[in-house]
Amino acid sequence: MKKLFFVFIVLGISLQSFAAPKEKDFIGTWKYKVETDEGTLTGTMTLEKKEGKLVGEVNTDDGEVFTFSKVELKDNDVLYMELDTGYELLELSLTLKDKVLEGTVGNDGGSFPMTCEKVE
């Protein structure tokens, strides 16, 4: 009986270490980098929770600020966002891996790799 109890304890701890990220894991300020055909784009992205919903904005290193029109956590592991720049709608799809967001940003014309590191 003690062995069975010990096995359940070990399994419980192991499963928690592989748990999917939660909304709170995405909240904060992130430094982003997008590799495009025309060079690297950088800036910061800030995510927070207001009135029960994830919201955020992007601050480019060129001084532009854009607010996400949609921010949602899909299947508890994919962060999906939409960003209207005024001339195009960009879709971002990112996953959290070892405290780094990785994924793509793009539109119907194509997509580019994006990485984000959390600012502590």
VMD Tcl script that draws the C-alpha trace (Angstrom):
set ca {
  {0.00 0.00 0.00}
  {2.86 2.38 0.81}
  {4.45 1.67 -2.58}
  {1.20 2.45 -4.39}
  {0.78 5.69 -2.46}
  {4.39 6.66 -3.28}
  {3.79 5.97 -7.00}
  {0.73 8.26 -7.01}
  {2.69 11.03 -5.29}
  {5.52 10.80 -7.83}
  {3.06 10.73 -10.74}
  {1.23 13.77 -9.38}
  {4.43 15.78 -9.10}
  {5.59 14.67 -12.56}
  {2.31 15.63 -14.21}
  {2.40 19.09 -12.66}
  {5.82 19.75 -14.18}
  {4.37 19.04 -17.64}
  {1.23 21.14 -17.11}
  {0.17 23.46 -19.91}
  {0.92 27.16 -19.46}
  {-1.80 29.32 -17.93}
  {-2.84 32.88 -18.78}
  {-0.70 34.22 -15.95}
  {2.41 32.77 -17.63}
  {1.87 35.08 -20.62}
  {1.14 38.27 -18.63}
  {4.00 40.76 -18.58}
  {6.37 42.56 -20.91}
  {8.20 40.66 -23.63}
  {11.06 41.71 -25.92}
  {10.26 40.44 -29.39}
  {12.26 39.77 -32.52}
  {10.79 39.04 -35.96}
  {13.07 37.85 -38.77}
  {11.75 39.21 -42.09}
  {13.05 39.28 -45.66}
  {13.90 42.95 -45.11}
  {15.70 42.55 -41.79}
  {14.98 42.05 -38.13}
  {12.11 43.88 -36.41}
  {12.31 44.39 -32.64}
  {10.37 45.99 -29.83}
  {8.32 45.10 -26.79}
  {4.95 43.47 -26.35}
  {2.95 43.90 -23.14}
  {0.14 41.56 -22.12}
  {-2.19 42.00 -19.15}
  {-5.58 40.91 -17.93}
  {-8.35 43.53 -17.77}
  {-11.98 42.81 -16.93}
  {-11.33 39.08 -17.19}
  {-9.77 39.22 -20.68}
  {-6.23 39.18 -22.01}
  {-5.30 42.48 -23.70}
  {-2.06 43.96 -24.90}
  {-0.07 46.23 -27.11}
  {3.10 46.32 -29.17}
  {5.71 49.06 -28.94}
  {8.07 48.96 -31.91}
  {11.64 50.18 -31.68}
  {10.59 52.73 -34.33}
  {8.27 54.35 -31.75}
  {4.94 53.04 -33.05}
  {2.33 51.64 -30.65}
  {-0.36 49.17 -31.73}
  {-3.10 47.59 -29.61}
  {-4.04 43.96 -30.14}
  {-7.61 43.65 -31.44}
  {-7.77 40.05 -30.18}
  {-5.79 38.10 -27.58}
  {-6.77 34.57 -26.62}
  {-5.22 31.45 -25.21}
  {-6.24 28.46 -27.33}
  {-6.13 24.95 -25.91}
  {-4.15 26.34 -22.94}
  {-0.90 26.37 -24.87}
  {-1.19 28.53 -28.01}
  {-1.38 32.30 -27.61}
  {-3.29 33.71 -30.61}
  {-3.39 37.45 -31.25}
  {-4.56 39.80 -33.98}
  {-2.97 43.18 -34.59}
  {-4.47 45.79 -36.92}
  {-1.69 48.13 -38.05}
  {-4.04 50.37 -40.01}
  {-2.95 48.95 -43.35}
  {-2.92 45.20 -42.64}
  {-4.19 42.65 -40.13}
  {-1.40 40.56 -38.64}
  {-2.00 37.23 -36.92}
  {0.39 36.02 -34.24}
  {0.50 32.44 -33.02}
  {2.95 31.75 -30.19}
  {3.71 28.91 -27.78}
  {5.60 29.13 -24.50}
  {8.75 27.00 -24.34}
  {11.18 27.37 -21.45}
  {10.12 30.97 -20.69}
  {10.40 31.97 -24.36}
  {7.48 32.59 -26.71}
  {8.08 31.12 -30.17}
  {5.90 31.11 -33.25}
  {4.96 33.14 -36.28}
  {3.51 36.49 -37.26}
  {1.98 37.12 -40.64}
  {-1.02 37.48 -42.91}
  {-2.31 35.99 -46.16}
  {0.89 37.14 -47.86}
  {3.14 34.97 -45.70}
  {4.53 34.61 -42.22}
  {7.81 35.13 -40.40}
  {9.36 33.52 -37.32}
  {8.95 35.41 -34.06}
  {10.59 34.93 -30.66}
  {9.86 36.79 -27.43}
  {11.79 36.80 -24.16}
  {10.11 37.94 -20.96}
  {11.48 41.10 -19.36}
  {12.04 40.42 -15.66}
}
mol new
graphics top color blue
foreach p $ca { graphics top sphere $p radius 0.5 }
foreach p [lrange $ca 0 end-1] q [lrange $ca 1 end] { graphics top cylinder $p $q radius 0.2 }
display resetview
